[in-house]
Amino acid sequence: MLSQDTTSRNLWIAMCAFVLLAFFLPNWLSFLTTVALAKGLVVLGLVLLMRTGLVSFGQGLYYCLGGYVVGILGTYLGVTDVAILLVITIVSSIVISFLLGLLLCRYREIFFAMLTMAFSMILYGILVKSEIFGSTDGFNIEPASLMGWHPAIESLGTWIYLFTVMLTFLFLQGMHRYFRSPLGFAGKAIRENEIRVEYLGVSPKKVILLKYVIAAVLAAVGGALTAMVAGHVDPEMAFWTTSGEFVFIALLGGITHVAAPIIGAIIFEIIRTFAFDLAPYSWQMILGGALLLIIFFLPNGLWSLLPTRKSGGSL
Amino acid sequence: MDTLLVILIDGLIYSSWLFIVAVGLTLIYGVMKILNLAHGSLYAIGAYTAASLVGWYFGTGHFPWSGFVLFIGAAILAGMLTGFIIERALLQFMYGRDEVVMILVTYGVLLILEDVTKLIWGVDAYFAYQPYSMLGRIKLSGISFAGYDLSLILVAILVGFALWYALNQTRRGKLLRAVIHDREVSLAMGINVSKVFVVTFVIGSALGALAGGLTAPALSVAPGIGIEVIILAFAVVVIGGLGSVGGAAVGALLVGIFRALAVHTYPQLELFVIYGVMAMVLSIRPQGLFVTATARKI
């Protein structure tokens, strides 16, 4: 702990690099990066839960919620201002995750995994059958705007990219501070031995509830950003395979560092884009094989491949 | 009155199908503590095997009834073979890991098998309607049901009875229950636990593939069917209590009847009902309806 914390500085540098990249990236690549960053946010929330020893197979619930909030407000109610959309997304995800979290914080291990999955499948079940929202096809979303300013369609992608970069790195800074705070460390303590945490006078349930809500907010924001950049939402966002994808990215990146989910998500999107082009019928097989290899040989994710520095301050 | 009968019969048919799909999953979990996500892929493999064989066999014009034995038998065999390969090549190295890690491992297997089925059978849909139409339609108090669907109820009862008998009335069943109860003590008492594991996984896989084979004639077999099914099987198994065969039966009945009720009264709720029942049961009794809480080992 005594060593200089360089992570925060490095994150600022990385953010500047990403902002500068906006001038050089071709459209398809900035689209890909936006989606990767948005998914990285979702995975960041999932990693927060995994550090507590809980694996949620239902982050798709909030991912989809965020997407549909943006979609419904934009297309059916005519609200396209990103600031308003973001606030409503966050508030609605807090309300829902708090209510569900009251129930979920009593569960551990596979029961937690399955109950979160059940909740996201409930949302999927509702959306698939609701015809006003296009059933399984979903619907297209009105382009986003900011305080009455509607960017031209050609440059919209770039603006959303910049917006996503800003948000992602703000959340990363926040989460980095959180990980190093007493509450952040409480997660690890709960994973190691929950009963002892109770002896210390901390309520594991409250800690888990808070983490669950934070994870939900991150997932909802990720979903909202994905919806804005893709211009389309469908119930598939709440299907359990989407949540499985997030778990995959979390394992790929690892849970030891705050930036690992983002890097994991970027690598995942790159692999997926190229694998999908080269081998459309075997890219899932590649993913599955990679997953097994990671579980076998790199239980801490790709991050563990980096050389560790002598100090222990990188947590 | 008629609607009630339709709901009941439809519910029973769907429950029977659910039971056959889910029972292998619960058996594997009960013995090995593995929540096998790849169960859906085994279902898909069974369905594809059956569908392609039905298409070929009924094309040759041989005696049609022996086709039934052929396609069901082949589905079971394909399931057993795949299950054996999964267990020997992968899972046997993973025992003793966390249950959540095992879910992730089987998730990897699922992803791989999804593409293996696509590589073997392509992405076009298969139709194997012949066995379905051969059993004709049966009238029950004026309402006609497909004979094939009704026969599923018989198959489910048969499978359930066979499992019950094997588990409770045979020596091997007793050994298996000993392993379920306490793996380490059984090992100390000289039970070959790893053999029990292989056999259980193969049987569980065969049941999954059997479910797929039986379903193939009733729908078009296309990529993705396994992914849809696994989550249903999950719901059923979780409601009854993980690892309990009787629980799977009750879970299947509950989900089946509720779904039929929804389909015939308010179809928008069809999917919601299934997961709604699951979430409700889980939030009241997380261990499921039919599992007694076990004492924590220190």
Contacts between the chains, C-beta under 8 A, distances in Angstrom:
chain1	res1	chain2	res2	distance
A	55	B	100	5.0
A	55	B	103	7.7
A	55	B	104	7.8
A	57	B	103	7.7
A	103	B	283	5.3
A	106	B	286	7.7
A	107	B	286	6.0
A	109	B	98	7.7
A	109	B	99	6.0
A	109	B	100	5.9
A	110	B	35	6.0
A	110	B	99	5.0
A	110	B	100	6.1
A	110	B	103	6.7
A	110	B	242	7.9
A	111	B	282	7.0
A	111	B	286	4.9
A	111	B	287	8.0
A	113	B	100	6.2
A	113	B	103	6.5
A	114	B	35	7.9
A	114	B	234	6.7
A	114	B	238	5.7
A	114	B	282	6.9
A	115	B	279	6.7
A	115	B	282	5.0
A	115	B	283	7.3
A	115	B	286	7.6
A	117	B	231	7.5
A	117	B	234	7.4
A	118	B	235	7.1
A	118	B	238	7.7
A	118	B	275	5.2
A	118	B	278	4.8
A	118	B	279	4.5
A	118	B	282	6.4
A	119	B	275	7.9
A	119	B	279	6.2
A	121	B	231	6.0
A	121	B	271	7.7
A	121	B	275	4.5
A	122	B	272	6.1
A	122	B	275	4.5
A	122	B	276	6.1
A	122	B	279	6.3
A	124	B	271	7.2
A	125	B	270	7.5
A	125	B	271	3.0
A	125	B	272	4.3
A	125	B	274	7.1
A	125	B	275	5.6
A	125	B	276	8.0
A	126	B	271	7.7
A	126	B	272	5.5
A	128	B	271	6.0
A	129	B	267	7.5
A	129	B	268	4.3
A	129	B	269	7.3
A	129	B	270	6.6
A	129	B	271	6.4
A	129	B	272	7.2
A	130	B	268	7.2
A	240	B	231	5.8
A	241	B	227	6.2
A	244	B	107	5.8
A	247	B	104	6.8
A	247	B	107	7.5
A	248	B	107	7.8
A	251	B	104	6.8
A	281	B	115	6.0
A	281	B	118	4.8
A	281	B	119	6.0
A	281	B	123	7.1
A	282	B	115	5.0
A	282	B	118	7.9
A	282	B	119	6.7
A	283	B	115	7.5
A	284	B	111	4.6
A	284	B	112	7.4
A	284	B	114	5.2
A	284	B	115	4.7
A	285	B	111	6.7
A	285	B	112	4.9
A	285	B	114	7.7
A	285	B	115	3.8
A	285	B	116	6.9
A	287	B	111	5.3
A	288	B	107	7.8
A	288	B	108	4.4
A	288	B	109	6.7
A	288	B	110	7.1
A	288	B	111	3.1
A	288	B	112	3.8
A	288	B	113	8.0
A	288	B	114	7.9
A	288	B	115	7.7
A	289	B	108	7.3
A	289	B	112	6.3
A	291	B	104	6.8
A	291	B	107	6.8
A	291	B	108	3.8
A	291	B	111	6.8
A	292	B	90	7.2
A	292	B	105	6.6
A	292	B	108	4.3
A	292	B	109	7.7
A	292	B	112	8.0
A	295	B	101	6.5
A	295	B	104	6.1
A	295	B	105	5.9
A	295	B	108	7.2
